[in-house]
Amino acid sequence: MLENYPFVILGIGIAIVIGMIIFLKINAFLALITAAMAVSLLGPESADGINRMKRVAIAFGDSVSGIGIVIALAAIIGKCMMDSGAADRIVRTFLRALGEKNASVALMGSGFVLAVPVFFDTVFYLLIPLARSLYRSTQRNYLMYIMAIAAGGAITHTLVPPTPGPLAMAEYLGVDLGKMIFVGTLVALPAAFVGILYAKFANHMMNIPMRDVAEHKDPDPLEDHELPSLIVSLCPIVLPVLMITANTLVNSLVDAKIGPQSLLTSLSPYTSIIGDANFALLVATAISLIILLRQRGLTLLQLSATVEQALMSGGVIILITAGGGAFGKMLTVAQIGPAIQAMFSTESGGTGMSFLFLGFGIAALLKVAQGSSTVAMITTSAMLATMNINSELLGFDPVYLATAIGAGSLIGSWMNDSGFWIFCKMSGLTEEEALKSWTPLLFVLGCTSMATTILLSIVWPMS
């Protein structure tokens, strides 16, 4: 009985999270913190004598220190890109480059890029007027257009930092952030294009016209001369990625003893500074603020109000993310990790693959139960992080465990998911139409991402 006690604690913790969110309609932050405190009370005392409630607060603070600054800065960047017209410039460039015939690919590409620094709901709000405008000119393919936006936005939202879920997974699983960006993008690309194919199939099967949406008024489009240039528009996205990637590359070359070691070693202290996610995003934030000031001629007071508005949305995500981290830490204290790890034979050649399916399955279960991909990713990665998983145990880099969890967090989106309602209501679809289009689309994205993850872990384990 005692050996099963950690699983009893795990069951109670998950039941509290799901029960409070689903049945009591409690905010995810309160549910996660309540579960963390319950697990802490049921678990053993700390060896260092810290009381059970204080260790929850310490774990919460540790989680904030890892992701709080980055999420807050990403929220500001996203808001500035929208208000300055930088996001609009990226979208229009995609459309001009690919043409109206390939508009669905252009919309998917726009969603794919914009969902890296901008939350999914914001991306969909931004791009839906373009889908409606395209339908007005072509009188066809409305469902395909909106599903293309959803495919691009949803896949990077769950796989590519600095969106909160992938960011938290990288933090909890000890994955280098540059590696998470690179591999997450590598896994997301095939899924996005498969999503386009499914969107075309669904559009063929369901002839859904565009309907008026009473709650939403399409904004007046800006003239091209009012928008920043493409290079300027891309800077807040591309620059931090390059800075973080440069640090990852230098460190990888040093570790592998490839290239001019004396030069790389001398560069390493500098790339570790500029490649730090907090610093890279701070630079990107400064650039996005300058772009907004230049394009809109705001006063400093107006700029401050814009920043505060962005931070209010980012603050909620920080609380939920840190709450999930505290919950995961308390599961560590309760010895959940060793108990789960004992269920897998480390001598079996299939151990690493078993962990991929475990992460995928738990994330999918949590997604179906409580609706939020971000919460599913945070909770699952925090849970598996308690098992001290590393490359030796898996047989491949833990980044693939992160992408498997991200893939699972796409499975089972329905009426308890805010993304479902954003897609449904902003598009003018009925609930039944959304269940027949949005829900299968995310299932396809999740399964494709998982298949790509498995393939990459075999052919390029990076361990």
Residue pairs with C-beta under 8 A, 6 or more apart in sequence:
3 339
4 339
6 334
6 335
6 336
6 338
6 339
7 336
7 339
9 39
9 42
9 43
9 331
9 334
9 336
10 331
10 334
10 336
10 383
12 38
12 39
12 42
13 35
13 36
13 38
13 39
13 327
13 330
13 331
14 35
14 366
16 31
16 34
16 35
16 38
17 31
17 32
17 35
17 327
17 370
17 379
18 366
18 369
18 370
20 26
20 30
20 31
20 34
20 35
21 28
21 31
21 369
21 370
21 371
21 375
22 369
22 370
22 416
28 320
28 323
28 370
28 372
28 375
29 316
29 319
29 320
29 323
31 323
32 320
32 323
32 324
32 326
32 327
32 375
32 379
33 56
33 60
33 323
33 326
33 327
35 327
35 330
36 56
36 59
36 60
36 323
36 326
36 327
36 329
36 330
37 52
37 53
37 56
37 330
39 327
39 330
39 331
39 333
39 334
40 52
40 53
40 55
40 56
40 330
40 333
40 334
41 52
42 334
43 52
43 330
43 333
43 334
43 335
44 333
44 334
44 335
45 52
46 52
46 55
46 333
50 58
55 329
55 330
55 333
56 326
56 329
56 330
57 326
59 325
59 326
59 329
59 330
60 322
60 323
60 325
60 326
61 322
62 325
62 329
63 168
63 171
63 321
63 322
63 323
63 324
63 325
63 326
63 329
64 318
64 322
66 168
66 171
66 325
67 164
67 167
67 168
67 171
67 318
67 321
67 322
67 325
68 318
68 322
69 278
69 281
69 282
70 161
70 162
70 167
70 277
70 278
70 281
71 162
71 164
71 167
71 314
71 317
71 318
71 321
72 311
72 314
72 315
72 318
73 162
73 278
73 281
73 282
73 284
73 285
74 117
74 162
74 163
74 281
74 314
75 119
75 310
75 311
75 313
75 314
75 317
76 285
76 288
76 289
76 307
76 310
76 311
76 314
77 117
77 118
77 236
77 281
77 284
77 285
77 288
78 117
78 118
78 119
78 122
78 310
79 306
79 307
79 309
79 310
79 313
80 86
80 236
80 285
80 288
80 289
80 291
80 292
80 306
80 310
81 87
81 114
81 117
81 118
81 233
81 236
81 288
81 291
82 88
82 118
82 122
82 126
83 292
83 296
83 306
84 228
84 288
84 291
84 292
84 294
84 295
84 296
85 222
85 226
85 227
85 228
85 233
85 295
86 227
86 228
86 232
86 233
86 234
86 236
86 288
86 291
86 295
87 114
87 118
87 126
87 233
88 126
88 221
88 222
88 227
89 227
89 228
89 229
89 230
89 233
90 110
90 113
90 114
90 230
90 233
90 234
91 106
91 107
91 110
91 114
91 126
91 127
91 130
92 224
92 227
93 230
94 106
94 107
94 109
94 110
95 103
95 106
95 107
95 110
95 130
97 106
98 105
98 106
98 109
99 106
100 134
100 137
100 138
103 134
103 141
103 145
103 148
104 141
104 144
104 145
104 148
104 196
104 199
104 200
105 148
105 196
107 127
107 130
107 131
107 134
107 145
107 148
107 149
107 152
108 148
108 149
108 151
108 152
108 192
108 193
108 195
108 196
109 152
110 127
110 130
110 149
110 152
111 123
111 124
111 127
111 148
111 149
111 150
111 151
111 152
111 153
111 154
111 156
112 152
112 153
112 155
112 156
112 188
112 192
113 152
113 156
113 237
114 123
114 126
114 127
114 153
115 123
115 152
115 153
115 154
115 155
115 156
115 157
115 160
115 163
116 156
116 160
116 161
116 162
116 163
116 237
117 162
117 163
117 236
117 237
117 284
118 126
119 157
119 163
119 313
119 317
120 153
120 154
120 157
120 419
120 422
121 418
121 419
121 422
123 149
123 153
123 157
124 149
124 150
124 153
124 422
124 423
124 426
125 422
125 426
127 149
127 153
128 146
128 149
128 216
128 426
128 427
129 218
129 219
129 221
130 145
131 142
131 145
131 146
131 148
131 149
131 427
132 142
132 210
132 218
133 218
133 221
134 141
134 145
135 141
135 142
135 145
135 210
136 210
141 203
142 203
142 208
142 209
142 210
143 199
143 202
143 203
143 206
143 208
143 437
144 199
144 200
144 202
144 203
146 423
146 427
147 195
147 198
147 199
147 202
147 203
147 437
147 438
147 441
148 195
148 196
148 199
150 195
150 423
150 438
150 441
150 442
151 191
151 192
151 195
151 196
151 198
151 199
151 441
151 445
152 192
152 195
154 373
154 410
154 419
154 441
154 442
154 445
155 188
155 191
155 192
155 195
155 410
155 445
155 449
156 163
156 184
156 185
156 188
157 163
157 165
157 373
158 165
158 166
158 373
158 377
158 406
158 407
158 409
158 410
158 449
159 166
159 184
159 185
159 187
159 188
159 403
159 406
159 407
159 449
160 166
160 180
160 181
160 184
160 185
160 188
161 167
161 170
161 177
161 180
161 181
161 184
161 277
162 240
162 277
162 281
163 374
164 317
164 318
164 320
164 321
164 374
164 378
165 373
165 374
165 376
165 377
165 378
165 406
165 409
166 180
166 184
166 377
166 402
166 406
167 177
167 277
167 321
168 321
168 324
168 325
168 374
168 377
168 378
168 381
168 382
169 175
169 180
169 377
169 378
169 381
169 402
169 405
169 406
170 176
170 177
170 180
170 399
170 402
171 325
172 325
172 328
172 378
172 381
172 382
172 384
172 385
173 381
173 384
173 385
173 389
173 398
173 399
173 401
173 402
174 385
174 390
174 398
175 397
175 398
175 399
175 402
176 248
176 251
176 399
177 244
177 248
177 277
178 244
178 245
178 247
178 248
178 249
178 275
179 248
179 397
179 399
179 462
180 399
180 402
181 241
181 244
181 245
182 245
182 248
183 397
183 399
183 400
183 403
183 456
184 399
184 402
184 403
184 406
186 452
186 456
187 403
187 406
187 407
187 449
187 452
187 453
187 456
188 449
190 448
190 452
191 407
191 444
191 445
191 446
191 448
191 449
191 452
192 445
194 444
194 445
194 448
195 441
195 444
195 445
195 448
198 440
198 441
198 444
199 441
202 436
202 437
202 440
202 441
206 433
206 436
206 437
208 429
208 433
208 437
210 428
211 428
212 428
213 425
213 426
213 427
213 428
215 425
216 425
216 426
226 295
227 233
227 295
228 291
228 294
228 295
232 291
233 291
235 284
235 287
235 291
236 284
236 285
236 287
236 288
236 291
237 284
239 280
239 283
239 284
239 287
240 277
240 280
240 281
240 283
240 284
243 274
243 275
243 279
243 280
243 283
244 275
244 277
244 280
245 275
246 271
246 274
246 275
247 271
247 272
247 274
247 275
247 276
248 275
250 264
250 267
250 268
250 271
250 275
251 268
251 271
251 272
253 259
253 264
254 261
254 264
254 265
254 268
273 279
274 280
289 303
289 307
292 298
292 303
292 306
293 303
298 306
317 374
320 372
320 374
320 375
320 378
321 374
321 378
324 375
324 378
324 379
324 382
325 378
325 382
327 379
327 382
328 378
328 379
328 381
328 382
328 383
328 385
328 386
329 382
331 337
331 382
331 383
331 386
332 385
332 386
336 383
336 386
337 385
337 386
337 387
337 388
338 387
340 358
340 386
340 387
341 387
341 388
344 351
344 354
344 355
345 351
346 393
348 354
349 395
351 393
351 394
351 395
352 393
352 394
352 395
352 396
352 457
353 454
353 457
355 384
355 389
355 393
355 394
355 401
356 400
356 401
356 404
356 450
356 453
356 454
356 457
357 404
358 384
359 380
359 381
359 384
359 401
359 404
359 405
359 408
360 404
360 405
360 407
360 408
360 450
361 408
362 380
362 383
362 384
362 405
362 408
363 376
363 377
363 380
363 404
363 405
363 406
363 407
363 408
363 409
363 411
364 376
364 408
364 409
364 411
364 412
364 446
366 375
366 376
366 379
366 380
366 409
367 373
367 376
367 408
367 409
367 410
367 411
367 412
367 413
367 417
368 411
368 412
368 414
370 376
370 416
371 413
371 414
371 416
371 417
371 418
371 420
372 417
372 418
373 409
373 410
373 413
373 417
373 419
374 409
376 405
376 408
376 409
377 405
377 406
377 409
380 405
380 408
380 409
381 402
381 405
384 401
384 405
389 398
389 401
390 398
391 397
391 398
391 461
391 462
391 463
392 463
394 400
394 401
394 463
395 457
395 461
395 463
396 457
396 458
396 461
396 462
396 463
397 457
397 461
397 462
397 463
399 462
400 453
400 456
400 457
403 449
403 452
403 453
404 450
404 453
404 454
406 449
407 445
407 446
407 447
407 449
407 450
407 453
408 446
408 450
409 446
410 442
410 443
410 445
410 446
410 449
411 442
411 443
411 446
411 447
412 439
412 442
412 443
413 419
413 420
413 438
413 439
413 442
414 420
414 435
414 439
415 421
415 431
419 438
420 434
420 438
420 439
423 429
423 434
423 438
424 430
424 431
424 433
424 434
424 438
427 434
429 437
